[in-house]
Amino acid sequence: MRKVKKSFLLSILVGTTIAGRILSDEAKHNLLHYWWATGPAEHCSTGPELQYIPNIKVPWDSAPKMETACQGHVKGERHTIETDVASIPVLHLWGSPFEMGFARGVLMGSEILVLLAKTEEYMMNWYKEECLDEFIWLPETFLHECAKQKLDRDFEELRDQTWDYISEDIKLELDGISDGVLMHTLHQPGLEKPELRAKILWMNLLTERSESHGSIIGIWGDKLGNEGNDLLIARTLDGDFENPLREFPQINVYHSRNKKSILSVSWAGKLGMSFGINEDGILISSTIVQLPDQSIFHPSGEAKQPEGTPFPMLIREALEISASYEEVFEFMKSKERTLDAFVGVADTKQGANHTITTLIYSDEVLEEFHENPTDPGVIENTVYLGVDWECPKYNDALFKPEVQTGLLQSIIYSSKDNKLHIAVARPAKNYSNIEAYNQIYHEIDVDSLVNYSLHCFEK
């Protein structure tokens, strides 16, 4: 386990100090001024604590421990990483799409069932608030019916907009997950596969309506002060603490028969991903944009509900087939896209040519995003992208070096040693400091997971 120094810079970045030890003093100074110039671009509904104390906790680095080995037709293994606040399942999945899905359903069935129930309750409460905005007051029976109608209507709309664009492989994996989860439903004899399959699909499509947000930070070259042969990427996720997803973090490693192996940091039951890296070192990190600049994302000025491939599923498919940034771009360009996002793509095995390329992603646009080089806030070899650009509640913090981002999840990747550092929020709410950025980060060796050999099946 490595000792980590207290870092001024990472209190700005993501509330930890993992990367600060490899940054030059010039980079720290420049990035602080960059943050002053642009402001921390997080959601405007909240603001940072002005007296925040940086996270200087030493990361843990224990390897995942096996819980469940391959058994019979279950072509997968479940391992666990014990963090200071939660147990994170690590699934190794092998075989065809259906086989990998079936293994996921068997290995995580109990958690998926609980998450489905909690997600439905969470969304029903959300829709009830929407109903009360319309009707001011309703008897509970009518309020429940109003919310249920809104939930069903939104699901039907999302399904109609996306189903024809979801790949056959992901549909097969959905079938496999449903069959695997059904093995955990002996105490729920009334739950049939079509209903369960629809619920899992619905939970996956919710991303298209998500109000979560976050930031992507990339630094490379001489800004890292280590001969320019490293790339540092941070991805943070913020959102509602009431969302039950935060209780079910999960790492999936797909060892597909005919596609590239992928590591994704995700959640139980999710078919796609917002952050992942494949066996060729292609890394994709993304953040949904809640308040897009229409001139950039929708230059036509048209507002519509586009049809296309669900965003997290498209990212996964890109990683499954791409060995370069160019291949990622061409794949995404060829697809019908839905929501607005920034997508960071990096080739982590390029040596001295490390960089991260940012894409503007919408139904209308897929093109590289470049900041104005004459902007005094721009720093060479540095990318910072948040969900919006002017948040008044952060004004008082612009001249402070303390910013908090990563309420639900915080990830830092270094290409120099091919390591991930991950922190997740506390699953329980009856604690102080439940935010992910306040927890101990856990170091994960990417090579050991992506190149892992399952004990009972050969690839």
N, C-alpha and C positions, 0 to 999 in steps of 0.2 A: 504494500500500500504506500502510495506516494504522499509526501507531505506537501500541502498546498499553502502558498503564501497569501496573506491578505492582499486583495487587489482593488485598487481604486477603479480600474476600468470596468471590471465585471459587475460592480454595483450599478453601473450605467447599463450594461448589456442585459443581463438576465438575472441579476441578484445572486450570482455565485462567483467563484474565483478560479475556476478550472482553467480558463484560457488566459487569464491575465499574466501568468508567469512567462508566457512566450511572446508577449507583445513589447515592442520597444516603447521607451518613454515618449517618443515623438508621436507614435500611434495613439497612445493614451490621451495625450494633449489634444491632438487633432480630433479624435473621436468625441471628446468632451465638447469641443467647440461646435462640432457637427450636430451634436444633440441639442446644444443651445440654439443653433440656427433653425433646426427643423422641428424640434419638440418631439417628445415621445408619442408616436402616432398610434395610440391605443384608443379604445372605444370611449366616446365622450360622456358616457353615462356615469363614469366614475373618475376619481382622481387619485394620484399617488399620495402616500404618506410622506410628509415633508421631513419627518425625523427617522426615516427608515435606516436600519442597521444592516450593512452588507452581510451576506451569507459567507462565512469563512470556515464552514464545517469541512472536515477532511472527507473526501469521497470514499465509499466502500468499493471493493473490487472482487468480492467473492464470486466464484463461478456458479452458474445455475446448477441446482441439484435436481436429479431425476426423481420424479414422483410416480410416473406411470410409463412403463415400457410398452413396446409394440405387443399387441395380443391379438391372435387370430386374424380377422379381417380388418382390424383397426391399424391402418398404416400411418401411425404417428406416435410421438412421445410427448409427454408433458413434463416439463422441468419448471423450476420455480426460482426466481430471484427474490431474496428477502431484503427489502429495503427497511429503513427505520420506521416507515409508516404503513407499508402495505406489502403483500406478497404479489409479485407480478408473474403470472404464468408465461412460460416460454414454450410455444408449441413448435415441434419439428414435424412437418407434414410431407408425405411422400406419395407419388403416384399420379393417377389421373385426377381431373377436377372433381369427379364424384367421390373418389377415394379420399382425397384430401378433405373434402367437405364432410364426409362421414366421420373421419377421424376427429375433426374439430367438434362436430356435434356430440360425439361420445365423450371426448376428453373435457369439454366445457359445457355440457348440456345443462347441468344444474345452474351454473352461473347465467347462461343465456336465458333460461326460463325466468329467473329472478329479474334479470335486466329487462326483459320484455314487459313483465308486469309493472315494474317501476317506471319504465319509459312511458307506458300507456297512461299510468296515473299522472305522471309529470305533464304529459301533453294534454290530458283532459283538464287539468287545472289551468293550463295555459289557454285552452280554448274557452273555458268557463269565464276567464277574465275578458276574453274577446266578446263573449255573449253579453256580459254585464256592461261592457262599453256601449253595446247596441240597445239594451233593454233596461238598463239601470238596476232592475231587480226582477228576479224570477224565482218561483218556488223551486226547491231543490230538484224535484223530479223533472221539471221542464228545463232547468239549467243543465242537468246531466244530458238530457236528450238533445238540447241545442249543441252542446259541446261534442257529443258523439256524432252528430250529423256533420259538423265542421271537420272533425277528424277524418271521417269516412270520405267526405268530399275531397279533401286535400290529398288523401292517399290515392283515390281514383284518378285525380288530375295528374299527380306525379307519375303514377304507373303508366297512364296514357302517354305522357310526354317522354318516357324513358325506356319502356319495356322493349320496344322494337330495336333499340340501340344497344341493349345489354348483350354482351357476347354469349354465345352458346356455352362456352366453358364456365363462365360465372353462373349461368343458369343451372348447369349440372352441379356445380359446387353448392348452390343453394338447395338443390334437391338432396345432396348428400348430407348437408348440415341438418336439414329437416328430419331425415331418417335417423341420424345419430341422436339428435335431441329427443326424438320420440321414445328412445330407449330409457329416458329418464322420466317418462310421464305415466308410469303405472299408477301413480296416485291421482292422475288427472285423466281418467278414461274417456272423458268427453272431448278431449282435444284431438282433433283429426289432423292429418298431414296438410291438407289444403289450407286450413286455418292457420296452422303453425307456419307454413311456408309464406303465407301472406304477411304474417306478423314480422317475420325476419326480414322480408323484403321491405316492408314499410319502415322498419327501424333503420335500414340502410339508406333508404331514399330521403330520410329526414335531413340529411346533410344539405340537400338542395334547398331547404328552408331554414338552415341553421343560422343562429344569431351569434355563434362563436366567432372569435377573431384572434389575431395574434400578430407576430412579427417574424420576419426572416432577416438574419444578420449574416453577412459573409465578409471575411477578411482574408487576404492572401498576399503573397509576395513579400517584399521587404518590410511591409507594415507589421509583420510578425516577428521581425528581428532574428530569424533563424535561417539565414542564407536563402530565403525565398522559396523553400521547397515544401511548404505546408499550406493547407487550406483549412480555415476554421469556419464552421457553419453553426449558427444557433437558430433553433426554431422554437417559438413559444406559442402556447395556446391558452387563451383566456376565454371565459364564458361564465355562465350561471352556475353557481355552486349547487343549486337545487337539481341540476341535470344529473341523473343517476349514472351517466357514462363514467364519471370520475371515479366511481367505486369499482370499475371493472377494466383497469388497464391490462394490456396484453401485448406480447411480442410474438409475431408469427414468422416462422421461417419456412418458406415454400421450397421444397425440393422436387420440382415438377419433372415429369419424364421427358417432355419435349420442349421445355422453356427454361429460361435462366432462373437460377435460385435467387430468391429475394428475401431480405429481412425487412420487416415493417414494424413500426411502433404504432400500435392501434388499440382497439378495444374489443371486448368479447362480441362475437357474432358479426363483426364488420367484414364485408367482402372486399372493400377497397382500402385505400390508405391515403394519408396526406403527407407522410414522410416515409421514405424507404430507400434501400440501396441494394443493388444486385451484384451478382458474382463478378461482373466486369468492372465494378467500382463506379457505376453510374448512380448518382444520388439525385433524388428529387425531393424538394422541400417546398411546401405550398402554404398559402394563407388565403382565406376567403376575404374578399373586399366588400365590406358592408355599405360603404358610402363612396362608390366609384366616381371618378372624374369622368363625366359622360363624354367629354371630348376625346378621351383616350380609349375608353372601353366601348362606347357606343357612338361612334362618330356620325352615324346616320340620324341620330336623334330619335329613333323608334324605340318605344318601350313595349316589350312583348315577353311572353312566357315561352322560351325556346324549347324545342324538342332536341334530345341528344343523349349522349352517354353520361350517366352520373359521374360527377367530377372525381371522386375517390377511385371509382372503378377504372376510369380512363388512365389515371396515374399508375395504377397497378399494371394494367395491360402494357403501358409504355415501358415499364421496367422489365417486364417479362420477355420483351423481344429486342431491346435496344442495347447496343454496345458503344454508342457515342451520343454526344449532344445532338448531332445532326439527325440521327435516327429518331430520337425522342421528338424533335421538332416536327419532322416530316410525318410521324405517326399522329401526333396531336393535330397537325394541320389537316390531315385527311379525315378527321372525325367531326361529327356534329357535336358542338359543345354547349353547355348550359350556363352555369352561373359565372360570376365575375371573380377573378382571383389573380394573385401574383404567383408564378411558379418559378422556383429556382432550380436550375439543372447544373450539375457539376460532374466532371470526369475526375474522380479522386485519385486515379492512377497515372496522371499526366506528368508527374514529376515537377520540373521547374515551371511548367506551363499551367499550373493550377489556377483556376478561376471559377467563378460561379456566374452563369448567365441567367438573367431574369427575363421571364416572358410575361407580357400582358395577355391574359387569358379571358376571353368572353365568347359569346355566340357569334359576334361579328369580327373579333380581332384575335389573332395570334401572331405576335411580333415581339422582337426584343425591346426591352425597356432600357433607355439610356437617359441618365440625368444630364441636364445642361452643364457642360464643363465650365461655363463661366459663372455658375452659381458659387458664391463664396463658401457655401456650406458643404460642397462636394469634396470628398476625400478620395484620393487615388487608391485603387485596389480595395475598395470598401463598398459594401452594399448594405443599406438599411431600408427595409420596406415594412410598413405597417398597414393598417386597414384604412386610415384616413389621415389627413394632414394638418388639421387645425382643430384642436380640442381645448376649449377655453378653461376647463377645469384643471388643465396641466400648466396653465400660465405661471402660477406661483412656484412651480417646480423647475422652471427652465434654467434657473441659475443655481440649481442644486445638483450634485452628482448622483443623487439617489433616485432611481426609477424602478418600479416593479412591473414586470411582465412575466407571464407564465403562471397564471393562477391554477390551471388544471394540469398542465404538463410543460416541462421545459427540457429541451434536448440540445446538447452541444456535441458536435462531431469534429474530430481532428483527423486529417488525412495522414499526418506524419506517422502516427502509430495505428491508424485505422480503428480508432476507439470511439464509442458513443458514451456520453455521460447523460443519464436520464434521471429526472426527479418528477414525482407525481404528487398530487394533492392528497392530504389525509382523507380516507374514505368516510370518517365520522366527522360530524360538524360541531360536536360539543368540546372542541379544543380551540385554543388560540393558535395562531400561526398555522393554519391548515393549508396555506397556499403552497403549490409545488416549489416555487422559487425559494421558500424558506426551509426546505427539507435537505437531507443529505443526498447528494447525487451518487448514483451507482454507475461504476465504469463497466462497460460491456465490450468485449473483444469481438469485432465484427467477423474477422476471419474464422475464428473458432466456431461461430454459429453458422455462417453461410457454408462453410466447408465440412460441417458436421456429418458424420456417417451414421445413419440409423443402424441400430444393432441387429435388427431382424429382417431388414430388406436391403437389397442392393439397388442403386439408382439405375 
